[in-house]
Amino acid sequence: MDSVELIKQAVATKGKANLSFSGKSMHPTLKDAMVVTISRFLPESIRVSDIIAYQQNNQIVAHRVIKIIKNNGEISFITKGDNQPFGGVSFVGQKDCLGKIKNAFTSSFCEKNILNENLLYRMSYVLIGRLYLFYRGFIRRYLPEFLRIIIRGFVGNVYFCLQKLSA
């Protein structure tokens, strides 16, 4: 049994699983060597700005939900990494979701949960994600190249400022 299946089984039977996080896509919210808790959830309970864990190419990925899509009783999510101002958007079906990231600890469980629950902080990353979706769906198709460069630079600068403020 591979590691993804073990995590799925732990979340299904115990309601949660602890996992060592690695990667840069969610920096500064989640950093390498943090221990995160993946908790079982009902898809209806997920809100925009929550961080979910899901299976993608036999790996576990954790990204922020920037949009929720409801279609014929099925709930799907559009997710994006906090450290990716351009790109990094994924469409996640309900069946691929493993759980919601509830806690993040630096190294030991004795320390306090450092997952940033600040609504303004979380929603600013959602706004950047939504701007990127708008950029990808409309601006890239209909605006001339020089305007796209200006908009891309503006969003990049806003993102840079947000990264500095949250570090």
MDAnalysis code that builds the backbone (N, CA, C; Angstrom):
import MDAnalysis as mda
import numpy as np

u = mda.Universe.empty(501, n_residues=167, atom_resindex=np.repeat(np.arange(167), 3), trajectory=True)
u.add_TopologyAttr("name", ["N", "CA", "C"] * 167)
u.add_TopologyAttr("resid", np.arange(1, 168))
u.add_TopologyAttr("resname", ["MET", "ASP", "SER", "VAL", "GLU", "LEU", "ILE", "LYS", "GLN", "ALA", "VAL", "ALA", "THR", "LYS", "GLY", "LYS", "ALA", "ASN", "LEU", "SER", "PHE", "SER", "GLY", "LYS", "SER", "MET", "HIS", "PRO", "THR", "LEU", "LYS", "ASP", "ALA", "MET", "VAL", "VAL", "THR", "ILE", "SER", "ARG", "PHE", "LEU", "PRO", "GLU", "SER", "ILE", "ARG", "VAL", "SER", "ASP", "ILE", "ILE", "ALA", "TYR", "GLN", "GLN", "ASN", "ASN", "GLN", "ILE", "VAL", "ALA", "HIS", "ARG", "VAL", "ILE", "LYS", "ILE", "ILE", "LYS", "ASN", "ASN", "GLY", "GLU", "ILE", "SER", "PHE", "ILE", "THR", "LYS", "GLY", "ASP", "ASN", "GLN", "PRO", "PHE", "GLY", "GLY", "VAL", "SER", "PHE", "VAL", "GLY", "GLN", "LYS", "ASP", "CYS", "LEU", "GLY", "LYS", "ILE", "LYS", "ASN", "ALA", "PHE", "THR", "SER", "SER", "PHE", "CYS", "GLU", "LYS", "ASN", "ILE", "LEU", "ASN", "GLU", "ASN", "LEU", "LEU", "TYR", "ARG", "MET", "SER", "TYR", "VAL", "LEU", "ILE", "GLY", "ARG", "LEU", "TYR", "LEU", "PHE", "TYR", "ARG", "GLY", "PHE", "ILE", "ARG", "ARG", "TYR", "LEU", "PRO", "GLU", "PHE", "LEU", "ARG", "ILE", "ILE", "ILE", "ARG", "GLY", "PHE", "VAL", "GLY", "ASN", "VAL", "TYR", "PHE", "CYS", "LEU", "GLN", "LYS", "LEU", "SER", "ALA"])
u.atoms.positions = np.array([
    [0.851, -1.179, 0.000],
    [0.000, 0.000, 0.000],
    [0.899, 1.245, 0.000],
    [0.628, 2.186, -0.917],
    [1.467, 3.389, -1.001],
    [1.043, 4.434, 0.030],
    [1.840, 5.495, 0.142],
    [1.620, 6.509, 1.186],
    [0.292, 7.245, 1.016],
    [-0.135, 7.504, -0.209],
    [-1.410, 8.192, -0.437],
    [-2.558, 7.338, 0.096],
    [-2.511, 6.043, -0.167],
    [-3.559, 5.144, 0.316],
    [-3.557, 5.050, 1.838],
    [-2.362, 5.072, 2.445],
    [-2.280, 5.042, 3.910],
    [-2.905, 6.292, 4.529],
    [-2.647, 7.461, 3.930],
    [-3.233, 8.711, 4.426],
    [-4.743, 8.679, 4.253],
    [-5.220, 8.232, 3.095],
    [-6.664, 8.115, 2.856],
    [-7.312, 7.222, 3.902],
    [-6.683, 6.093, 4.173],
    [-7.224, 5.144, 5.137],
    [-7.234, 5.733, 6.547],
    [-6.174, 6.433, 6.928],
    [-6.115, 7.046, 8.264],
    [-7.191, 8.109, 8.430],
    [-7.390, 8.949, 7.404],
    [-8.423, 9.994, 7.478],
    [-9.809, 9.349, 7.540],
    [-10.014, 8.287, 6.762],
    [-11.328, 7.627, 6.742],
    [-11.637, 6.924, 8.064],
    [-10.654, 6.280, 8.678],
    [-10.926, 5.500, 9.885],
    [-10.785, 6.316, 11.168],
    [-9.760, 7.141, 11.257],
    [-9.507, 7.898, 12.485],
    [-10.028, 9.330, 12.435],
    [-10.386, 9.800, 11.243],
    [-10.899, 11.162, 11.107],
    [-9.828, 12.196, 10.858],
    [-8.564, 11.791, 10.979],
    [-7.469, 12.727, 10.703],
    [-6.175, 11.958, 10.519],
    [-5.207, 12.655, 9.932],
    [-3.869, 12.090, 9.759],
    [-2.866, 13.231, 9.810],
    [-1.729, 12.975, 10.403],
    [-0.645, 13.963, 10.444],
    [0.367, 13.618, 9.366],
    [0.867, 14.660, 8.730],
    [1.758, 14.466, 7.594],
    [2.808, 15.561, 7.584],
    [4.021, 15.205, 7.254],
    [5.083, 16.203, 7.129],
    [4.924, 16.883, 5.766],
    [4.852, 18.192, 5.786],
    [4.637, 18.966, 4.561],
    [5.977, 19.282, 3.914],
    [6.020, 19.213, 2.600],
    [7.204, 19.682, 1.871],
    [6.745, 20.320, 0.572],
    [7.477, 21.316, 0.158],
    [7.151, 22.020, -1.068],
    [7.091, 23.512, -0.849],
    [7.062, 24.255, -1.944],
    [7.076, 25.707, -1.871],
    [5.771, 26.346, -2.341],
    [4.827, 25.564, -2.825],
    [3.632, 26.138, -3.440],
    [2.724, 26.871, -2.460],
    [2.813, 26.583, -1.175],
    [1.939, 27.236, -0.193],
    [2.705, 28.174, 0.741],
    [3.946, 28.470, 0.408],
    [4.749, 29.386, 1.228],
    [4.144, 30.787, 1.156],
    [4.010, 31.562, 2.172],
    [4.513, 31.404, 3.536],
    [3.521, 30.738, 4.489],
    [2.350, 30.343, 3.999],
    [1.361, 29.724, 4.887],
    [1.864, 28.389, 5.419],
    [2.312, 27.527, 4.515],
    [2.880, 26.236, 4.894],
    [4.307, 26.181, 4.377],
    [5.210, 25.723, 5.229],
    [6.629, 25.666, 4.864],
    [7.152, 24.248, 5.011],
    [8.295, 23.987, 4.374],
    [8.936, 22.678, 4.476],
    [9.113, 22.266, 5.926],
    [8.957, 20.982, 6.178],
    [9.159, 20.353, 7.487],
    [8.064, 20.676, 8.502],
    [7.030, 21.393, 8.111],
    [5.893, 21.575, 9.007],
    [5.117, 20.265, 9.068],
    [4.450, 20.051, 10.172],
    [3.553, 18.908, 10.298],
    [2.141, 19.465, 10.191],
    [1.377, 18.942, 9.234],
    [0.005, 19.395, 9.041],
    [-0.961, 18.274, 9.416],
    [-2.143, 18.667, 9.864],
    [-3.194, 17.705, 10.192],
    [-4.250, 17.770, 9.097],
    [-4.453, 16.634, 8.443],
    [-5.504, 16.515, 7.434],
    [-6.704, 15.890, 8.125],
    [-7.820, 16.610, 8.161],
    [-9.025, 16.137, 8.853],
    [-10.128, 15.806, 7.860],
    [-10.908, 14.804, 8.210],
    [-12.059, 14.426, 7.391],
    [-13.061, 15.581, 7.387],
    [-13.787, 15.762, 6.317],
    [-14.746, 16.857, 6.213],
    [-15.888, 16.466, 5.294],
    [-16.956, 17.213, 5.409],
    [-18.040, 17.110, 4.441],
    [-17.769, 18.137, 3.355],
    [-17.879, 17.777, 2.095],
    [-17.601, 18.744, 1.028],
    [-18.404, 20.033, 1.157],
    [-19.621, 19.947, 1.701],
    [-20.457, 21.136, 1.859],
    [-19.894, 22.097, 2.902],
    [-19.022, 21.610, 3.777],
    [-18.480, 22.452, 4.841],
    [-17.274, 23.282, 4.394],
    [-16.719, 22.981, 3.237],
    [-15.547, 23.721, 2.750],
    [-15.987, 25.091, 2.272],
    [-15.220, 26.086, 2.645],
    [-15.462, 27.475, 2.254],
    [-14.300, 27.976, 1.422],
    [-14.562, 28.993, 0.623],
    [-13.494, 29.649, -0.112],
    [-12.488, 30.153, 0.914],
    [-11.225, 29.951, 0.678],
    [-10.057, 30.305, 1.484],
    [-9.583, 29.166, 2.380],
    [-10.346, 28.062, 2.494],
    [-9.859, 26.907, 3.243],
    [-8.747, 26.223, 2.448],
    [-7.903, 25.489, 3.140],
    [-6.844, 24.714, 2.481],
    [-7.269, 23.254, 2.524],
    [-7.285, 22.620, 1.354],
    [-7.654, 21.211, 1.292],
    [-6.462, 20.397, 0.797],
    [-6.463, 19.130, 1.164],
    [-5.469, 18.177, 0.667],
    [-6.180, 17.266, -0.322],
    [-5.520, 16.997, -1.436],
    [-6.126, 16.147, -2.449],
    [-5.063, 15.342, -3.158],
    [-5.530, 14.322, -3.847],
    [-4.617, 13.450, -4.575],
    [-4.473, 13.948, -6.001],
    [-3.207, 14.056, -6.436],
    [-2.922, 14.466, -7.816],
    [-1.674, 13.715, -8.270],
    [-1.817, 12.906, -9.295],
    [-0.696, 12.122, -9.827],
    [0.015, 11.321, -8.739],
    [-0.753, 10.609, -7.945],
    [-0.242, 9.767, -6.867],
    [0.595, 10.522, -5.837],
    [0.284, 11.802, -5.657],
    [0.896, 12.615, -4.614],
    [-0.211, 13.326, -3.858],
    [0.125, 13.771, -2.648],
    [-0.817, 14.568, -1.864],
    [-0.430, 16.027, -2.026],
    [-1.391, 16.826, -2.445],
    [-1.174, 18.253, -2.676],
    [-2.089, 19.023, -1.731],
    [-1.581, 20.115, -1.173],
    [-2.395, 20.991, -0.323],
    [-2.399, 22.382, -0.940],
    [-3.583, 22.860, -1.300],
    [-3.733, 24.197, -1.881],
    [-4.985, 24.862, -1.325],
    [-5.040, 26.172, -1.507],
    [-6.165, 26.974, -1.021],
    [-7.316, 26.944, -2.030],
    [-8.537, 26.798, -1.526],
    [-9.736, 26.820, -2.372],
    [-10.019, 28.274, -2.744],
    [-10.083, 28.552, -4.055],
    [-10.396, 29.907, -4.495],
    [-11.783, 29.999, -5.127],
    [-12.367, 28.830, -5.442],
    [-13.715, 28.830, -6.010],
    [-14.348, 27.460, -5.786],
    [-15.656, 27.459, -5.524],
    [-16.405, 26.218, -5.324],
    [-17.434, 26.117, -6.441],
    [-17.496, 24.932, -7.049],
    [-18.428, 24.702, -8.156],
    [-19.392, 23.588, -7.741],
    [-20.684, 23.884, -7.817],
    [-21.711, 22.882, -7.515],
    [-22.427, 22.539, -8.804],
    [-22.444, 21.229, -9.124],
    [-23.044, 20.785, -10.370],
    [-23.723, 19.443, -10.147],
    [-25.046, 19.407, -10.228],
    [-25.834, 18.182, -10.062],
    [-25.505, 17.434, -8.775],
    [-25.397, 18.145, -7.678],
    [-25.124, 17.507, -6.395],
    [-23.659, 17.221, -6.127],
    [-22.828, 17.339, -7.125],
    [-21.385, 17.143, -6.956],
    [-20.730, 18.488, -6.667],
    [-19.790, 18.476, -5.741],
    [-19.056, 19.693, -5.407],
    [-17.617, 19.517, -5.875],
    [-17.124, 20.503, -6.592],
    [-15.734, 20.526, -7.045],
    [-15.101, 21.828, -6.593],
    [-13.790, 21.842, -6.572],
    [-13.055, 23.004, -6.089],
    [-12.009, 23.430, -7.098],
    [-11.813, 24.733, -7.206],
    [-10.670, 25.260, -7.934],
    [-9.703, 25.738, -6.870],
    [-8.485, 25.222, -6.916],
    [-7.495, 25.524, -5.891],
    [-6.274, 26.187, -6.509],
    [-5.495, 26.838, -5.645],
    [-4.298, 27.526, -6.105],
    [-3.323, 27.615, -4.944],
    [-2.062, 27.441, -5.220],
    [-1.025, 27.595, -4.204],
    [-0.798, 29.064, -3.884],
    [-0.553, 29.381, -2.610],
    [-0.331, 30.771, -2.191],
    [0.930, 31.364, -2.805],
    [1.898, 30.538, -3.120],
    [3.186, 31.024, -3.614],
    [3.240, 31.053, -5.136],
    [2.118, 31.067, -5.783],
    [2.080, 31.028, -7.241],
    [1.163, 32.125, -7.771],
    [1.689, 33.340, -7.952],
    [0.808, 34.405, -8.431],
    [0.262, 34.133, -9.830],
    [1.039, 33.435, -10.649],
    [0.605, 33.093, -12.005],
    [0.746, 31.594, -12.183],
    [-0.350, 30.921, -12.376],
    [-0.319, 29.476, -12.556],
    [-0.657, 28.752, -11.276],
    [-0.502, 27.445, -11.315],
    [-0.746, 26.632, -10.136],
    [-2.206, 26.394, -9.819],
    [-3.086, 26.604, -10.791],
    [-4.517, 26.403, -10.575],
    [-4.856, 24.941, -10.871],
    [-5.638, 24.327, -9.984],
    [-6.068, 22.942, -10.179],
    [-7.574, 22.832, -10.002],
    [-8.162, 21.960, -10.773],
    [-9.574, 21.617, -10.626],
    [-9.609, 20.308, -9.854],
    [-10.268, 20.294, -8.702],
    [-10.271, 19.129, -7.824],
    [-11.700, 18.623, -7.660],
    [-11.913, 17.384, -8.061],
    [-13.214, 16.767, -7.877],
    [-13.391, 16.279, -6.447],
    [-14.620, 16.113, -6.048],
    [-14.949, 15.693, -4.688],
    [-14.288, 14.358, -4.349],
    [-14.200, 13.455, -5.317],
    [-13.637, 12.131, -5.050],
    [-12.128, 12.162, -4.815],
    [-11.458, 13.210, -5.279],
    [-10.005, 13.313, -5.102],
    [-9.605, 13.963, -3.780],
    [-10.555, 14.565, -3.083],
    [-10.250, 15.258, -1.821],
    [-9.948, 14.253, -0.720],
    [-8.885, 14.517, 0.016],
    [-8.520, 13.679, 1.157],
    [-9.018, 14.282, 2.461],
    [-8.968, 15.600, 2.558],
    [-9.389, 16.253, 3.786],
    [-9.036, 17.723, 3.781],
    [-9.344, 18.364, 4.898],
    [-9.078, 19.782, 5.077],
    [-7.863, 19.928, 5.999],
    [-6.988, 20.866, 5.678],
    [-5.845, 21.141, 6.545],
    [-6.360, 21.952, 7.727],
    [-6.302, 21.363, 8.905],
    [-6.834, 22.004, 10.111],
    [-5.746, 22.684, 10.930],
    [-4.574, 22.064, 11.005],
    [-3.498, 22.567, 11.856],
    [-2.168, 22.485, 11.128],
    [-1.246, 23.343, 11.541],
    [0.127, 23.290, 11.039],
    [1.049, 23.624, 12.198],
    [2.045, 22.789, 12.395],
    [3.004, 22.965, 13.478],
    [4.410, 22.969, 12.887],
    [5.298, 23.737, 13.506],
    [6.663, 23.793, 12.966],
    [7.378, 22.468, 13.108],
    [7.469, 21.923, 14.301],
    [8.178, 20.657, 14.429],
    [7.589, 19.745, 15.496],
    [7.119, 20.305, 16.582],
    [6.566, 19.444, 17.625],
    [5.131, 19.861, 17.915],
    [4.348, 18.912, 18.343],
    [2.940, 19.184, 18.608],
    [2.740, 19.971, 19.896],
    [3.819, 20.206, 20.633],
    [3.711, 20.986, 21.868],
    [3.533, 22.471, 21.563],
    [3.990, 22.872, 20.393],
    [3.875, 24.280, 20.016],
    [2.450, 24.583, 19.575],
    [2.131, 25.883, 19.496],
    [0.773, 26.243, 19.093],
    [0.613, 26.143, 17.581],
    [-0.613, 25.947, 17.175],
    [-0.959, 25.869, 15.760],
    [-0.601, 27.189, 15.093],
    [0.188, 27.151, 14.030],
    [0.596, 28.394, 13.374],
    [-0.075, 28.591, 12.018],
    [-1.109, 27.813, 11.746],
    [-1.858, 28.022, 10.510],
    [-2.572, 29.356, 10.607],
    [-2.289, 30.243, 9.673],
    [-2.829, 31.599, 9.748],
    [-4.324, 31.585, 9.446],
    [-5.109, 31.920, 10.442],
    [-6.569, 31.957, 10.301],
    [-7.088, 33.378, 10.085],
    [-6.207, 34.340, 9.893],
    [-6.595, 35.724, 9.667],
    [-7.395, 35.811, 8.365],
    [-8.638, 36.268, 8.451],
    [-9.524, 36.308, 7.292],
    [-8.985, 37.209, 6.182],
    [-8.448, 38.363, 6.541],
    [-7.905, 39.279, 5.537],
    [-6.743, 38.636, 4.785],
    [-5.874, 37.983, 5.516],
    [-4.728, 37.275, 4.928],
    [-5.214, 36.204, 3.962],
    [-6.161, 35.379, 4.412],
    [-6.659, 34.290, 3.586],
    [-7.368, 34.808, 2.345],
    [-8.207, 35.828, 2.513],
    [-8.978, 36.329, 1.381],
    [-8.109, 37.061, 0.360],
    [-6.980, 37.618, 0.810],
    [-6.084, 38.275, -0.151],
    [-5.499, 37.248, -1.112],
    [-5.190, 36.050, -0.620],
    [-4.704, 34.995, -1.525],
    [-5.817, 34.502, -2.442],
    [-7.041, 34.477, -1.948],
    [-8.178, 34.110, -2.795],
    [-8.356, 35.157, -3.892],
    [-8.234, 36.436, -3.538],
    [-8.363, 37.508, -4.523],
    [-7.303, 37.380, -5.612],
    [-6.079, 37.094, -5.231],
    [-5.009, 36.905, -6.227],
    [-5.360, 35.731, -7.142],
    [-5.885, 34.660, -6.557],
    [-6.284, 33.506, -7.365],
    [-7.405, 33.840, -8.328],
    [-8.388, 34.582, -7.857],
    [-9.503, 34.972, -8.721],
    [-9.032, 35.915, -9.831],
    [-8.109, 36.831, -9.487],
    [-7.553, 37.718, -10.518],
    [-6.836, 36.911, -11.591],
    [-6.131, 35.887, -11.163],
    [-5.444, 35.052, -12.142],
    [-6.448, 34.334, -13.040],
    [-7.545, 33.815, -12.458],
    [-8.564, 33.161, -13.282],
    [-9.147, 34.130, -14.300],
    [-9.388, 35.367, -13.863],
    [-9.894, 36.399, -14.770],
    [-8.863, 36.690, -15.857],
    [-7.606, 36.808, -15.445],
    [-6.514, 37.047, -16.398],
    [-6.467, 35.931, -17.439],
    [-6.529, 34.702, -16.956],
    [-6.426, 33.546, -17.840],
    [-7.629, 33.427, -18.770],
    [-8.810, 33.738, -18.256],
    [-10.022, 33.546, -19.046],
    [-10.375, 34.685, -19.965],
    [-10.019, 35.911, -19.615],
    [-10.465, 37.053, -20.394],
    [-9.302, 37.884, -20.923],
    [-8.480, 38.341, -20.023],
    [-7.433, 39.295, -20.389],
    [-6.454, 38.702, -21.388],
    [-6.047, 37.458, -21.180],
    [-5.082, 36.837, -22.086],
    [-5.629, 36.724, -23.504],
    [-6.952, 36.584, -23.606],
    [-7.575, 36.447, -24.921],
    [-7.819, 37.764, -25.638],
    [-8.191, 38.813, -24.877],
    [-8.723, 40.006, -25.513],
    [-7.883, 41.269, -25.389],
    [-6.899, 41.303, -24.521],
    [-6.109, 42.521, -24.367],
    [-4.795, 42.423, -25.124],
    [-4.308, 43.554, -25.625],
    [-3.016, 43.533, -26.318],
    [-1.877, 43.205, -25.345],
    [-0.779, 42.754, -25.888],
    [0.372, 42.291, -25.108],
    [0.887, 43.330, -24.117],
    [0.990, 44.608, -24.517],
    [1.564, 45.615, -23.620],
    [0.684, 45.817, -22.380],
    [-0.645, 45.720, -22.518],
    [-1.533, 45.833, -21.362],
    [-1.424, 44.603, -20.456],
    [-1.250, 43.454, -21.068],
    [-1.078, 42.241, -20.262],
    [0.197, 42.323, -19.433],
    [1.256, 42.881, -19.986],
    [2.519, 43.036, -19.254],
    [2.334, 43.977, -18.071],
    [1.600, 45.076, -18.282],
    [1.345, 46.033, -17.197],
    [0.533, 45.372, -16.082],
    [-0.527, 44.649, -16.452],
    [-1.377, 43.991, -15.453],
    [-0.590, 42.912, -14.716],
    [0.184, 42.157, -15.452],
    [0.999, 41.107, -14.826],
    [1.991, 41.714, -13.835],
    [2.595, 42.816, -14.191],
    [3.522, 43.498, -13.285],
    [2.822, 44.014, -12.040],
    [1.634, 44.567, -12.212],
    [0.866, 45.074, -11.071],
    [0.511, 43.943, -10.106],
    [-0.026, 42.848, -10.632],
    [-0.396, 41.711, -9.785],
    [0.854, 41.132, -9.115],
    [1.954, 41.058, -9.837],
    [3.204, 40.572, -9.256],
    [3.671, 41.441, -8.108],
    [3.538, 42.763, -8.240],
    [3.941, 43.676, -7.161],
    [3.022, 43.552, -5.949],
    [1.720, 43.426, -6.173],
    [0.781, 43.228, -5.062],
    [1.119, 41.927, -4.341],
    [1.387, 40.891, -5.099],
    [1.740, 39.602, -4.525],
    [3.035, 39.703, -3.709],
    [4.034, 40.397, -4.247],
    [5.312, 40.575, -3.542],
    [5.089, 41.295, -2.208],
    [4.288, 42.345, -2.211],
    [3.992, 43.079, -0.967],
    [3.284, 42.190, 0.045],
    [2.332, 41.390, -0.436],
    [1.631, 40.481, 0.449],
    [2.578, 39.450, 1.060],
    [3.499, 38.938, 0.276],
    [4.483, 37.985, 0.783],
    [5.346, 38.614, 1.865],
    [5.773, 39.846, 1.659],
    [6.616, 40.549, 2.638],
    [5.850, 40.827, 3.928],
    [4.576, 41.188, 3.800],
    [3.761, 41.471, 4.984],
    [3.495, 40.225, 5.820],
    [3.382, 39.077, 5.148],
    [3.024, 37.865, 5.861],
    [4.238, 37.083, 6.354],
    [5.419, 37.491, 5.963],
    [6.631, 36.733, 6.364],
    [7.006, 37.019, 7.800],
])
